[in-house]
């Protein structure tokens, strides 16, 4: 079973460098971000060369918004085991 990592801000300046490295090493990566720097999630995957990987999941949300975090928490932690 792959180790799972949740990266908040995974599509930001540091995250967009960190996340590809973790994915390439085989970790199951879940990214929680607002995706402000990208037009959409697909652009993030394309520009970071992650489109071909199946061990990454993206969740759009803002850590400063309690309701978004609460709603996404269920989606993030209740995913099927991979």
Phi and psi restraints in degrees (range 20) as a CNS / XPLOR table:
assign (resid 1 and name C) (resid 2 and name N)
       (resid 2 and name CA) (resid 2 and name C) 1.0 -73.2 20.0 2
assign (resid 2 and name N) (resid 2 and name CA)
       (resid 2 and name C) (resid 3 and name N) 1.0 146.8 20.0 2
assign (resid 2 and name C) (resid 3 and name N)
       (resid 3 and name CA) (resid 3 and name C) 1.0 -73.7 20.0 2
assign (resid 3 and name N) (resid 3 and name CA)
       (resid 3 and name C) (resid 4 and name N) 1.0 139.5 20.0 2
assign (resid 3 and name C) (resid 4 and name N)
       (resid 4 and name CA) (resid 4 and name C) 1.0 -102.4 20.0 2
assign (resid 4 and name N) (resid 4 and name CA)
       (resid 4 and name C) (resid 5 and name N) 1.0 140.0 20.0 2
assign (resid 4 and name C) (resid 5 and name N)
       (resid 5 and name CA) (resid 5 and name C) 1.0 -133.6 20.0 2
assign (resid 5 and name N) (resid 5 and name CA)
       (resid 5 and name C) (resid 6 and name N) 1.0 130.9 20.0 2
assign (resid 5 and name C) (resid 6 and name N)
       (resid 6 and name CA) (resid 6 and name C) 1.0 -102.3 20.0 2
assign (resid 6 and name N) (resid 6 and name CA)
       (resid 6 and name C) (resid 7 and name N) 1.0 123.8 20.0 2
assign (resid 6 and name C) (resid 7 and name N)
       (resid 7 and name CA) (resid 7 and name C) 1.0 -115.0 20.0 2
assign (resid 7 and name N) (resid 7 and name CA)
       (resid 7 and name C) (resid 8 and name N) 1.0 108.4 20.0 2
assign (resid 7 and name C) (resid 8 and name N)
       (resid 8 and name CA) (resid 8 and name C) 1.0 -82.0 20.0 2
assign (resid 8 and name N) (resid 8 and name CA)
       (resid 8 and name C) (resid 9 and name N) 1.0 135.8 20.0 2
assign (resid 8 and name C) (resid 9 and name N)
       (resid 9 and name CA) (resid 9 and name C) 1.0 76.1 20.0 2
assign (resid 9 and name N) (resid 9 and name CA)
       (resid 9 and name C) (resid 10 and name N) 1.0 23.5 20.0 2
assign (resid 9 and name C) (resid 10 and name N)
       (resid 10 and name CA) (resid 10 and name C) 1.0 -66.5 20.0 2
assign (resid 10 and name N) (resid 10 and name CA)
       (resid 10 and name C) (resid 11 and name N) 1.0 -13.5 20.0 2
assign (resid 10 and name C) (resid 11 and name N)
       (resid 11 and name CA) (resid 11 and name C) 1.0 -106.7 20.0 2
assign (resid 11 and name N) (resid 11 and name CA)
       (resid 11 and name C) (resid 12 and name N) 1.0 9.1 20.0 2
assign (resid 11 and name C) (resid 12 and name N)
       (resid 12 and name CA) (resid 12 and name C) 1.0 -84.7 20.0 2
assign (resid 12 and name N) (resid 12 and name CA)
       (resid 12 and name C) (resid 13 and name N) 1.0 -165.2 20.0 2
assign (resid 12 and name C) (resid 13 and name N)
       (resid 13 and name CA) (resid 13 and name C) 1.0 -59.0 20.0 2
assign (resid 13 and name N) (resid 13 and name CA)
       (resid 13 and name C) (resid 14 and name N) 1.0 -53.9 20.0 2
assign (resid 13 and name C) (resid 14 and name N)
       (resid 14 and name CA) (resid 14 and name C) 1.0 -76.7 20.0 2
assign (resid 14 and name N) (resid 14 and name CA)
       (resid 14 and name C) (resid 15 and name N) 1.0 -42.3 20.0 2
assign (resid 14 and name C) (resid 15 and name N)
       (resid 15 and name CA) (resid 15 and name C) 1.0 -60.6 20.0 2
assign (resid 15 and name N) (resid 15 and name CA)
       (resid 15 and name C) (resid 16 and name N) 1.0 -35.4 20.0 2
assign (resid 15 and name C) (resid 16 and name N)
       (resid 16 and name CA) (resid 16 and name C) 1.0 -71.5 20.0 2
assign (resid 16 and name N) (resid 16 and name CA)
       (resid 16 and name C) (resid 17 and name N) 1.0 -11.7 20.0 2
assign (resid 16 and name C) (resid 17 and name N)
       (resid 17 and name CA) (resid 17 and name C) 1.0 -96.7 20.0 2
assign (resid 17 and name N) (resid 17 and name CA)
       (resid 17 and name C) (resid 18 and name N) 1.0 -41.0 20.0 2
assign (resid 17 and name C) (resid 18 and name N)
       (resid 18 and name CA) (resid 18 and name C) 1.0 -68.4 20.0 2
assign (resid 18 and name N) (resid 18 and name CA)
       (resid 18 and name C) (resid 19 and name N) 1.0 -47.8 20.0 2
assign (resid 18 and name C) (resid 19 and name N)
       (resid 19 and name CA) (resid 19 and name C) 1.0 -58.1 20.0 2
assign (resid 19 and name N) (resid 19 and name CA)
       (resid 19 and name C) (resid 20 and name N) 1.0 -48.2 20.0 2
assign (resid 19 and name C) (resid 20 and name N)
       (resid 20 and name CA) (resid 20 and name C) 1.0 -58.2 20.0 2
assign (resid 20 and name N) (resid 20 and name CA)
       (resid 20 and name C) (resid 21 and name N) 1.0 -37.1 20.0 2
assign (resid 20 and name C) (resid 21 and name N)
       (resid 21 and name CA) (resid 21 and name C) 1.0 -63.9 20.0 2
assign (resid 21 and name N) (resid 21 and name CA)
       (resid 21 and name C) (resid 22 and name N) 1.0 -43.4 20.0 2
assign (resid 21 and name C) (resid 22 and name N)
       (resid 22 and name CA) (resid 22 and name C) 1.0 -65.8 20.0 2
assign (resid 22 and name N) (resid 22 and name CA)
       (resid 22 and name C) (resid 23 and name N) 1.0 -42.0 20.0 2
assign (resid 22 and name C) (resid 23 and name N)
       (resid 23 and name CA) (resid 23 and name C) 1.0 -62.8 20.0 2
assign (resid 23 and name N) (resid 23 and name CA)
       (resid 23 and name C) (resid 24 and name N) 1.0 -45.4 20.0 2
assign (resid 23 and name C) (resid 24 and name N)
       (resid 24 and name CA) (resid 24 and name C) 1.0 -63.0 20.0 2
assign (resid 24 and name N) (resid 24 and name CA)
       (resid 24 and name C) (resid 25 and name N) 1.0 -30.1 20.0 2
assign (resid 24 and name C) (resid 25 and name N)
       (resid 25 and name CA) (resid 25 and name C) 1.0 -80.2 20.0 2
assign (resid 25 and name N) (resid 25 and name CA)
       (resid 25 and name C) (resid 26 and name N) 1.0 -3.2 20.0 2
assign (resid 25 and name C) (resid 26 and name N)
       (resid 26 and name CA) (resid 26 and name C) 1.0 97.5 20.0 2
assign (resid 26 and name N) (resid 26 and name CA)
       (resid 26 and name C) (resid 27 and name N) 1.0 3.2 20.0 2
assign (resid 26 and name C) (resid 27 and name N)
       (resid 27 and name CA) (resid 27 and name C) 1.0 -69.6 20.0 2
assign (resid 27 and name N) (resid 27 and name CA)
       (resid 27 and name C) (resid 28 and name N) 1.0 150.8 20.0 2
assign (resid 27 and name C) (resid 28 and name N)
       (resid 28 and name CA) (resid 28 and name C) 1.0 -86.3 20.0 2
assign (resid 28 and name N) (resid 28 and name CA)
       (resid 28 and name C) (resid 29 and name N) 1.0 110.4 20.0 2
assign (resid 28 and name C) (resid 29 and name N)
       (resid 29 and name CA) (resid 29 and name C) 1.0 -108.6 20.0 2
assign (resid 29 and name N) (resid 29 and name CA)
       (resid 29 and name C) (resid 30 and name N) 1.0 130.9 20.0 2
assign (resid 29 and name C) (resid 30 and name N)
       (resid 30 and name CA) (resid 30 and name C) 1.0 -116.8 20.0 2
assign (resid 30 and name N) (resid 30 and name CA)
       (resid 30 and name C) (resid 31 and name N) 1.0 124.4 20.0 2
assign (resid 30 and name C) (resid 31 and name N)
       (resid 31 and name CA) (resid 31 and name C) 1.0 -107.5 20.0 2
assign (resid 31 and name N) (resid 31 and name CA)
       (resid 31 and name C) (resid 32 and name N) 1.0 127.6 20.0 2
assign (resid 31 and name C) (resid 32 and name N)
       (resid 32 and name CA) (resid 32 and name C) 1.0 -115.4 20.0 2
assign (resid 32 and name N) (resid 32 and name CA)
       (resid 32 and name C) (resid 33 and name N) 1.0 116.0 20.0 2
assign (resid 32 and name C) (resid 33 and name N)
       (resid 33 and name CA) (resid 33 and name C) 1.0 -158.2 20.0 2
assign (resid 33 and name N) (resid 33 and name CA)
       (resid 33 and name C) (resid 34 and name N) 1.0 163.7 20.0 2
assign (resid 33 and name C) (resid 34 and name N)
       (resid 34 and name CA) (resid 34 and name C) 1.0 -83.8 20.0 2
assign (resid 34 and name N) (resid 34 and name CA)
       (resid 34 and name C) (resid 35 and name N) 1.0 -19.0 20.0 2
assign (resid 34 and name C) (resid 35 and name N)
       (resid 35 and name CA) (resid 35 and name C) 1.0 58.7 20.0 2
assign (resid 35 and name N) (resid 35 and name CA)
       (resid 35 and name C) (resid 36 and name N) 1.0 35.0 20.0 2
assign (resid 35 and name C) (resid 36 and name N)
       (resid 36 and name CA) (resid 36 and name C) 1.0 -61.9 20.0 2
assign (resid 36 and name N) (resid 36 and name CA)
       (resid 36 and name C) (resid 37 and name N) 1.0 -33.7 20.0 2
assign (resid 36 and name C) (resid 37 and name N)
       (resid 37 and name CA) (resid 37 and name C) 1.0 -83.4 20.0 2
assign (resid 37 and name N) (resid 37 and name CA)
       (resid 37 and name C) (resid 38 and name N) 1.0 -0.8 20.0 2
assign (resid 37 and name C) (resid 38 and name N)
       (resid 38 and name CA) (resid 38 and name C) 1.0 -126.7 20.0 2
assign (resid 38 and name N) (resid 38 and name CA)
       (resid 38 and name C) (resid 39 and name N) 1.0 153.0 20.0 2
assign (resid 38 and name C) (resid 39 and name N)
       (resid 39 and name CA) (resid 39 and name C) 1.0 -65.0 20.0 2
assign (resid 39 and name N) (resid 39 and name CA)
       (resid 39 and name C) (resid 40 and name N) 1.0 -37.2 20.0 2
assign (resid 39 and name C) (resid 40 and name N)
       (resid 40 and name CA) (resid 40 and name C) 1.0 -164.9 20.0 2
assign (resid 40 and name N) (resid 40 and name CA)
       (resid 40 and name C) (resid 41 and name N) 1.0 178.9 20.0 2
assign (resid 40 and name C) (resid 41 and name N)
       (resid 41 and name CA) (resid 41 and name C) 1.0 -63.6 20.0 2
assign (resid 41 and name N) (resid 41 and name CA)
       (resid 41 and name C) (resid 42 and name N) 1.0 -37.4 20.0 2
assign (resid 41 and name C) (resid 42 and name N)
       (resid 42 and name CA) (resid 42 and name C) 1.0 -62.6 20.0 2
assign (resid 42 and name N) (resid 42 and name CA)
       (resid 42 and name C) (resid 43 and name N) 1.0 -38.4 20.0 2
assign (resid 42 and name C) (resid 43 and name N)
       (resid 43 and name CA) (resid 43 and name C) 1.0 -63.8 20.0 2
assign (resid 43 and name N) (resid 43 and name CA)
       (resid 43 and name C) (resid 44 and name N) 1.0 -39.7 20.0 2
assign (resid 43 and name C) (resid 44 and name N)
       (resid 44 and name CA) (resid 44 and name C) 1.0 -59.3 20.0 2
assign (resid 44 and name N) (resid 44 and name CA)
       (resid 44 and name C) (resid 45 and name N) 1.0 -48.3 20.0 2
assign (resid 44 and name C) (resid 45 and name N)
       (resid 45 and name CA) (resid 45 and name C) 1.0 -62.1 20.0 2
assign (resid 45 and name N) (resid 45 and name CA)
       (resid 45 and name C) (resid 46 and name N) 1.0 -40.7 20.0 2
assign (resid 45 and name C) (resid 46 and name N)
       (resid 46 and name CA) (resid 46 and name C) 1.0 -68.1 20.0 2
assign (resid 46 and name N) (resid 46 and name CA)
       (resid 46 and name C) (resid 47 and name N) 1.0 -48.5 20.0 2
assign (resid 46 and name C) (resid 47 and name N)
       (resid 47 and name CA) (resid 47 and name C) 1.0 -71.0 20.0 2
assign (resid 47 and name N) (resid 47 and name CA)
       (resid 47 and name C) (resid 48 and name N) 1.0 -23.1 20.0 2
assign (resid 47 and name C) (resid 48 and name N)
       (resid 48 and name CA) (resid 48 and name C) 1.0 -100.2 20.0 2
assign (resid 48 and name N) (resid 48 and name CA)
       (resid 48 and name C) (resid 49 and name N) 1.0 9.1 20.0 2
assign (resid 48 and name C) (resid 49 and name N)
       (resid 49 and name CA) (resid 49 and name C) 1.0 57.7 20.0 2
assign (resid 49 and name N) (resid 49 and name CA)
       (resid 49 and name C) (resid 50 and name N) 1.0 40.0 20.0 2
assign (resid 49 and name C) (resid 50 and name N)
       (resid 50 and name CA) (resid 50 and name C) 1.0 -109.7 20.0 2
assign (resid 50 and name N) (resid 50 and name CA)
       (resid 50 and name C) (resid 51 and name N) 1.0 0.3 20.0 2
assign (resid 50 and name C) (resid 51 and name N)
       (resid 51 and name CA) (resid 51 and name C) 1.0 -59.9 20.0 2
assign (resid 51 and name N) (resid 51 and name CA)
       (resid 51 and name C) (resid 52 and name N) 1.0 -31.7 20.0 2
assign (resid 51 and name C) (resid 52 and name N)
       (resid 52 and name CA) (resid 52 and name C) 1.0 -81.2 20.0 2
assign (resid 52 and name N) (resid 52 and name CA)
       (resid 52 and name C) (resid 53 and name N) 1.0 -11.0 20.0 2
assign (resid 52 and name C) (resid 53 and name N)
       (resid 53 and name CA) (resid 53 and name C) 1.0 -89.8 20.0 2
assign (resid 53 and name N) (resid 53 and name CA)
       (resid 53 and name C) (resid 54 and name N) 1.0 143.8 20.0 2
assign (resid 53 and name C) (resid 54 and name N)
       (resid 54 and name CA) (resid 54 and name C) 1.0 -107.1 20.0 2
assign (resid 54 and name N) (resid 54 and name CA)
       (resid 54 and name C) (resid 55 and name N) 1.0 7.5 20.0 2
assign (resid 54 and name C) (resid 55 and name N)
       (resid 55 and name CA) (resid 55 and name C) 1.0 -105.9 20.0 2
assign (resid 55 and name N) (resid 55 and name CA)
       (resid 55 and name C) (resid 56 and name N) 1.0 32.8 20.0 2
assign (resid 55 and name C) (resid 56 and name N)
       (resid 56 and name CA) (resid 56 and name C) 1.0 -136.7 20.0 2
assign (resid 56 and name N) (resid 56 and name CA)
       (resid 56 and name C) (resid 57 and name N) 1.0 137.1 20.0 2
assign (resid 56 and name C) (resid 57 and name N)
       (resid 57 and name CA) (resid 57 and name C) 1.0 -129.9 20.0 2
assign (resid 57 and name N) (resid 57 and name CA)
       (resid 57 and name C) (resid 58 and name N) 1.0 140.9 20.0 2
assign (resid 57 and name C) (resid 58 and name N)
       (resid 58 and name CA) (resid 58 and name C) 1.0 -115.7 20.0 2
assign (resid 58 and name N) (resid 58 and name CA)
       (resid 58 and name C) (resid 59 and name N) 1.0 136.1 20.0 2
assign (resid 58 and name C) (resid 59 and name N)
       (resid 59 and name CA) (resid 59 and name C) 1.0 -130.1 20.0 2
assign (resid 59 and name N) (resid 59 and name CA)
       (resid 59 and name C) (resid 60 and name N) 1.0 123.7 20.0 2
assign (resid 59 and name C) (resid 60 and name N)
       (resid 60 and name CA) (resid 60 and name C) 1.0 -91.2 20.0 2
assign (resid 60 and name N) (resid 60 and name CA)
       (resid 60 and name C) (resid 61 and name N) 1.0 128.7 20.0 2
assign (resid 60 and name C) (resid 61 and name N)
       (resid 61 and name CA) (resid 61 and name C) 1.0 179.0 20.0 2
assign (resid 61 and name N) (resid 61 and name CA)
       (resid 61 and name C) (resid 62 and name N) 1.0 170.2 20.0 2
assign (resid 61 and name C) (resid 62 and name N)
       (resid 62 and name CA) (resid 62 and name C) 1.0 -122.0 20.0 2
assign (resid 62 and name N) (resid 62 and name CA)
       (resid 62 and name C) (resid 63 and name N) 1.0 123.1 20.0 2
assign (resid 62 and name C) (resid 63 and name N)
       (resid 63 and name CA) (resid 63 and name C) 1.0 -61.9 20.0 2
assign (resid 63 and name N) (resid 63 and name CA)
       (resid 63 and name C) (resid 64 and name N) 1.0 -20.0 20.0 2
assign (resid 63 and name C) (resid 64 and name N)
       (resid 64 and name CA) (resid 64 and name C) 1.0 -80.5 20.0 2
assign (resid 64 and name N) (resid 64 and name CA)
       (resid 64 and name C) (resid 65 and name N) 1.0 -8.6 20.0 2
assign (resid 64 and name C) (resid 65 and name N)
       (resid 65 and name CA) (resid 65 and name C) 1.0 -105.9 20.0 2
assign (resid 65 and name N) (resid 65 and name CA)
       (resid 65 and name C) (resid 66 and name N) 1.0 106.8 20.0 2
assign (resid 65 and name C) (resid 66 and name N)
       (resid 66 and name CA) (resid 66 and name C) 1.0 -56.2 20.0 2
assign (resid 66 and name N) (resid 66 and name CA)
       (resid 66 and name C) (resid 67 and name N) 1.0 -45.5 20.0 2
assign (resid 66 and name C) (resid 67 and name N)
       (resid 67 and name CA) (resid 67 and name C) 1.0 -63.8 20.0 2
assign (resid 67 and name N) (resid 67 and name CA)
       (resid 67 and name C) (resid 68 and name N) 1.0 -41.9 20.0 2
assign (resid 67 and name C) (resid 68 and name N)
       (resid 68 and name CA) (resid 68 and name C) 1.0 -61.3 20.0 2
assign (resid 68 and name N) (resid 68 and name CA)
       (resid 68 and name C) (resid 69 and name N) 1.0 -42.4 20.0 2
assign (resid 68 and name C) (resid 69 and name N)
       (resid 69 and name CA) (resid 69 and name C) 1.0 -64.2 20.0 2
assign (resid 69 and name N) (resid 69 and name CA)
       (resid 69 and name C) (resid 70 and name N) 1.0 -43.7 20.0 2
assign (resid 69 and name C) (resid 70 and name N)
       (resid 70 and name CA) (resid 70 and name C) 1.0 -63.7 20.0 2
assign (resid 70 and name N) (resid 70 and name CA)
       (resid 70 and name C) (resid 71 and name N) 1.0 -45.1 20.0 2
assign (resid 70 and name C) (resid 71 and name N)
       (resid 71 and name CA) (resid 71 and name C) 1.0 -66.4 20.0 2
assign (resid 71 and name N) (resid 71 and name CA)
       (resid 71 and name C) (resid 72 and name N) 1.0 -42.3 20.0 2
assign (resid 71 and name C) (resid 72 and name N)
       (resid 72 and name CA) (resid 72 and name C) 1.0 -72.5 20.0 2
assign (resid 72 and name N) (resid 72 and name CA)
       (resid 72 and name C) (resid 73 and name N) 1.0 -27.7 20.0 2
assign (resid 72 and name C) (resid 73 and name N)
       (resid 73 and name CA) (resid 73 and name C) 1.0 -55.3 20.0 2
assign (resid 73 and name N) (resid 73 and name CA)
       (resid 73 and name C) (resid 74 and name N) 1.0 -43.8 20.0 2
assign (resid 73 and name C) (resid 74 and name N)
       (resid 74 and name CA) (resid 74 and name C) 1.0 -65.3 20.0 2
assign (resid 74 and name N) (resid 74 and name CA)
       (resid 74 and name C) (resid 75 and name N) 1.0 -40.5 20.0 2
assign (resid 74 and name C) (resid 75 and name N)
       (resid 75 and name CA) (resid 75 and name C) 1.0 -69.5 20.0 2
assign (resid 75 and name N) (resid 75 and name CA)
       (resid 75 and name C) (resid 76 and name N) 1.0 -39.6 20.0 2
assign (resid 75 and name C) (resid 76 and name N)
       (resid 76 and name CA) (resid 76 and name C) 1.0 -69.7 20.0 2
assign (resid 76 and name N) (resid 76 and name CA)
       (resid 76 and name C) (resid 77 and name N) 1.0 -46.4 20.0 2
assign (resid 76 and name C) (resid 77 and name N)
       (resid 77 and name CA) (resid 77 and name C) 1.0 -88.8 20.0 2
assign (resid 77 and name N) (resid 77 and name CA)
       (resid 77 and name C) (resid 78 and name N) 1.0 -11.3 20.0 2
assign (resid 77 and name C) (resid 78 and name N)
       (resid 78 and name CA) (resid 78 and name C) 1.0 -103.8 20.0 2
assign (resid 78 and name N) (resid 78 and name CA)
       (resid 78 and name C) (resid 79 and name N) 1.0 21.9 20.0 2
assign (resid 78 and name C) (resid 79 and name N)
       (resid 79 and name CA) (resid 79 and name C) 1.0 -74.3 20.0 2
assign (resid 79 and name N) (resid 79 and name CA)
       (resid 79 and name C) (resid 80 and name N) 1.0 152.7 20.0 2
assign (resid 79 and name C) (resid 80 and name N)
       (resid 80 and name CA) (resid 80 and name C) 1.0 -64.2 20.0 2
assign (resid 80 and name N) (resid 80 and name CA)
       (resid 80 and name C) (resid 81 and name N) 1.0 149.2 20.0 2
assign (resid 80 and name C) (resid 81 and name N)
       (resid 81 and name CA) (resid 81 and name C) 1.0 -66.8 20.0 2
assign (resid 81 and name N) (resid 81 and name CA)
       (resid 81 and name C) (resid 82 and name N) 1.0 138.0 20.0 2
